[in-house]
């Protein structure tokens, strides 16, 4: 089995430089999309360390566009834990506290789960909200998805060898047996990830080095979930720091601030 196309790999000298470049890329894509035919920017965010990265850098990066630009943003979440928004594990809750307080996207354009519903209903409800937000798309097409990758190769709440990797019909799926707590989650599925115009994976730290080598270089009969993200017509990028990229032998572009 041929190795997947790894996409465009950018390696930064530090997580801080990576964060700044990521924020600039988001701001540029947003401005381009808002000025384009659709006059809107659809962004899907993941949790974990991305929350603090974006909270630190994104408000200043998008400030030149002014609040008028943010009025054209639609924000969704690549996966979510079925916990109250006040809970420390809530991805939306963390973004609400650390980023959205500084980034006035209209509440009506921030698409969240209803954490009070049972997990199956929460997934159906979130899918319905996405379809309403992406009217005209047979499957929601995000302009930009920012994904993380776990040391086990999972992305979103799509875990290795899990049946959800075979899901082709649903755009959002429930998961009740997540190997990583909390067990109940709602996640975008591979068809949505692979419909995006741009996907950026972000990974930092030495703990990600071994799995990144597997994803980006190895030929595996059962690829890890992150390796299954191969946008059909969109662009795939990897933003890594030097520690995460240290085992790679494939070509990459190195960035550093002089």
C-alpha positions as CSV (number, residue, x, y, z in Angstrom):
1,X,0.0,0.0,0.0
2,X,1.4,3.4,-1.0
3,X,2.2,5.9,1.7
4,X,-0.4,8.7,1.7
5,X,0.6,12.1,0.3
6,X,2.0,13.8,3.4
7,X,0.8,17.3,2.4
8,X,2.9,20.5,3.0
9,X,5.0,20.3,6.1
10,X,6.2,23.4,7.9
11,X,8.5,23.1,10.9
12,X,9.0,26.0,13.3
13,X,11.8,26.5,15.8
14,X,9.4,26.9,18.7
15,X,5.7,26.5,19.6
16,X,5.5,30.3,19.9
17,X,6.6,30.8,16.3
18,X,4.2,28.1,15.2
19,X,1.4,29.8,17.0
20,X,2.1,33.2,15.5
21,X,2.3,31.8,12.0
22,X,-0.9,29.8,12.5
23,X,-2.8,32.9,13.6
24,X,-1.5,34.8,10.6
25,X,-2.6,32.0,8.3
26,X,-6.1,32.0,9.9
27,X,-6.4,35.7,9.5
28,X,-5.3,35.6,5.8
29,X,-7.7,32.8,5.0
30,X,-10.5,34.7,6.7
31,X,-9.9,37.9,4.9
32,X,-9.6,36.0,1.5
33,X,-12.9,34.1,2.1
34,X,-14.8,37.1,3.4
35,X,-13.8,39.0,0.3
36,X,-14.7,36.1,-2.0
37,X,-17.9,34.9,-3.6
38,X,-19.3,33.3,-0.5
39,X,-18.5,36.3,1.7
40,X,-18.0,34.2,4.7
41,X,-15.3,32.2,6.5
42,X,-16.1,28.8,8.0
43,X,-13.6,27.7,10.6
44,X,-13.5,24.4,12.5
45,X,-11.4,24.2,15.7
46,X,-10.1,21.4,17.8
47,X,-9.3,21.6,21.5
48,X,-6.2,20.7,23.6
49,X,-3.2,22.9,23.3
50,X,-4.7,24.7,20.3
51,X,-6.9,26.7,22.7
52,X,-4.1,28.5,24.4
53,X,-2.1,28.9,21.1
54,X,-5.0,30.6,19.3
55,X,-6.1,32.6,22.4
56,X,-2.6,34.1,22.6
57,X,-2.1,35.0,19.0
58,X,-5.4,35.1,17.0
59,X,-7.1,38.3,18.4
60,X,-4.2,40.5,17.4
61,X,-3.8,38.7,14.0
62,X,-7.5,39.4,13.0
63,X,-7.7,42.8,14.6
64,X,-6.9,44.7,11.4
65,X,-10.1,43.3,9.8
66,X,-12.2,44.8,12.6
67,X,-15.4,43.4,14.0
68,X,-17.1,43.8,10.6
69,X,-14.9,40.9,9.4
70,X,-15.8,38.7,12.3
71,X,-19.5,39.2,11.5
72,X,-18.9,36.9,8.5
73,X,-17.3,34.1,10.4
74,X,-19.0,30.7,11.1
75,X,-17.3,28.8,13.8
76,X,-17.7,25.0,14.5
77,X,-15.8,22.5,16.6
78,X,-14.2,19.3,15.2
79,X,-15.2,17.3,18.2
80,X,-16.7,18.0,21.6
81,X,-16.9,16.2,25.0
82,X,-20.4,15.6,26.3
83,X,-19.9,17.7,29.4
84,X,-21.4,21.0,30.5
85,X,-19.8,24.1,29.0
86,X,-18.6,25.1,32.4
87,X,-16.6,21.8,32.7
88,X,-12.8,21.9,32.3
89,X,-13.1,19.3,29.5
90,X,-15.5,21.3,27.4
91,X,-13.8,22.5,24.2
92,X,-16.3,25.2,23.5
93,X,-16.2,26.2,27.2
94,X,-12.5,26.7,27.0
95,X,-12.7,28.7,23.8
96,X,-15.5,30.8,25.2
97,X,-13.4,31.7,28.2
98,X,-10.0,32.2,26.6
99,X,-10.7,33.2,22.9
100,X,-14.2,34.2,22.2
101,X,-14.2,36.8,25.0
102,X,-11.6,38.6,22.8
103,X,-13.0,37.7,19.4
104,X,-16.6,38.9,19.0
105,X,-18.0,36.4,16.6
106,X,-21.8,36.6,16.7
107,X,-23.2,33.9,19.0
108,X,-25.6,32.8,16.3
109,X,-22.6,31.9,14.1
110,X,-20.9,29.8,16.8
111,X,-22.1,26.2,16.3
112,X,-22.1,24.1,19.5
113,X,-23.5,20.8,20.7
114,X,-26.3,20.7,23.3
115,X,-24.5,19.0,26.2
116,X,-27.8,18.3,27.9
117,X,-28.9,15.8,25.3
118,X,-27.9,12.1,25.3
119,X,-24.9,11.5,23.1
120,X,-26.8,10.1,20.1
121,X,-29.2,13.0,20.1
122,X,-26.4,15.5,20.7
123,X,-24.7,14.2,17.5
124,X,-27.9,14.4,15.5
125,X,-28.6,17.9,16.8
126,X,-25.1,19.1,16.0
127,X,-25.4,17.7,12.5
128,X,-28.7,19.5,12.0
129,X,-27.1,22.8,13.1
130,X,-24.2,22.3,10.7
131,X,-26.6,21.5,7.8
132,X,-28.5,24.7,8.5
133,X,-25.2,26.7,8.7
134,X,-23.9,25.1,5.4
135,X,-27.1,25.3,3.3
136,X,-26.3,24.6,-0.3
137,X,-23.5,22.1,0.6
138,X,-24.4,18.5,0.3
139,X,-21.8,18.0,3.0
140,X,-20.5,20.8,5.2
141,X,-17.4,22.4,3.5
142,X,-15.2,24.2,6.0
143,X,-12.8,26.8,4.6
144,X,-10.3,25.8,7.3
145,X,-10.1,22.9,9.8
146,X,-7.4,23.0,12.5
147,X,-6.8,19.5,13.8
148,X,-4.6,18.0,16.5
149,X,-3.1,14.6,16.6
150,X,-2.7,12.4,19.7
151,X,0.3,10.2,20.4
152,X,-1.8,7.2,19.4
153,X,-2.6,8.9,16.0
154,X,-6.2,9.9,16.8
155,X,-7.6,13.1,15.5
156,X,-11.0,14.7,16.5
157,X,-12.6,11.8,18.4
158,X,-11.6,9.3,15.7
159,X,-9.5,6.6,17.4
160,X,-7.3,3.8,16.0
161,X,-9.3,0.7,14.9
162,X,-12.6,2.3,15.9
163,X,-15.7,1.5,13.8
164,X,-16.3,5.3,13.3
165,X,-13.4,5.3,10.8
166,X,-15.7,3.4,8.4
167,X,-18.5,5.9,8.8
168,X,-19.5,7.3,5.3
169,X,-23.0,8.5,5.7
170,X,-23.2,10.6,8.9
171,X,-21.4,14.0,9.1
172,X,-21.4,13.9,12.9
173,X,-21.1,10.8,14.9
174,X,-21.6,10.0,18.6
175,X,-18.9,8.0,20.5
176,X,-19.7,6.4,23.9
177,X,-16.5,4.4,24.3
178,X,-13.7,6.9,23.8
179,X,-10.4,5.3,24.9
180,X,-9.5,8.8,26.2
181,X,-11.8,10.2,28.9
182,X,-14.4,11.5,29.0
183,X,-15.9,8.5,27.2
184,X,-19.0,10.3,25.6
185,X,-18.2,12.6,22.7
186,X,-19.5,14.0,19.5
187,X,-17.1,14.2,16.5
188,X,-17.0,15.2,12.8
189,X,-16.5,12.2,10.6
190,X,-13.9,11.6,7.9
191,X,-16.2,12.7,5.0
192,X,-16.4,16.2,6.5
193,X,-12.7,16.4,7.3
194,X,-11.9,15.3,3.7
195,X,-14.4,17.8,2.2
196,X,-12.6,20.8,3.7
197,X,-10.8,23.4,1.6
198,X,-7.8,23.4,3.9
199,X,-6.8,21.2,6.8
200,X,-4.0,22.1,9.1
201,X,-2.6,19.6,11.6
202,X,-0.8,21.1,14.5
203,X,1.6,19.1,16.7
204,X,4.3,20.1,19.1
205,X,6.6,18.3,21.4
206,X,8.8,15.2,21.4
207,X,5.9,13.0,22.5
208,X,4.4,13.4,19.0
209,X,7.6,12.6,17.0
210,X,7.2,8.8,16.7
211,X,3.5,8.9,15.6
212,X,4.2,11.7,13.1
213,X,6.9,9.6,11.5
214,X,4.3,6.7,11.2
215,X,1.6,9.0,9.8
216,X,3.8,10.9,7.3
217,X,6.3,8.3,6.2
218,X,5.1,4.7,6.8
219,X,3.1,2.5,4.5
220,X,0.5,0.9,6.8
221,X,-2.3,-1.5,5.8
222,X,-4.5,0.0,8.5
223,X,-3.5,3.7,8.6
224,X,-3.9,5.7,11.8
225,X,-6.9,8.0,11.9
226,X,-4.9,11.2,11.2
227,X,-3.4,9.5,8.1
228,X,-6.9,9.0,6.7
229,X,-7.4,12.8,6.5
230,X,-6.6,13.4,2.8
231,X,-8.8,16.2,1.5
232,X,-10.3,15.3,-1.8
233,X,-9.8,18.7,-3.5
234,X,-8.5,20.8,-0.5
235,X,-5.0,21.4,0.8
236,X,-3.4,19.5,3.6
237,X,-0.7,21.2,5.8
238,X,1.2,20.2,8.9
239,X,2.5,22.8,11.3
240,X,5.1,21.2,13.6
241,X,7.8,22.3,16.0
242,X,11.3,21.0,15.8
243,X,10.8,18.5,18.6
244,X,7.7,17.0,17.0
245,X,9.5,16.8,13.6
246,X,12.8,15.4,14.8
247,X,12.4,11.9,13.4
248,X,11.1,12.9,9.9
249,X,13.1,12.2,6.8
250,X,10.5,13.5,4.3
251,X,11.1,17.0,2.9
252,X,9.8,19.9,4.9
253,X,10.1,23.7,5.0
254,X,11.8,25.1,8.0
255,X,10.8,28.4,9.4
256,X,12.6,30.5,11.9
257,X,12.6,34.2,12.9
258,X,16.0,35.8,12.5
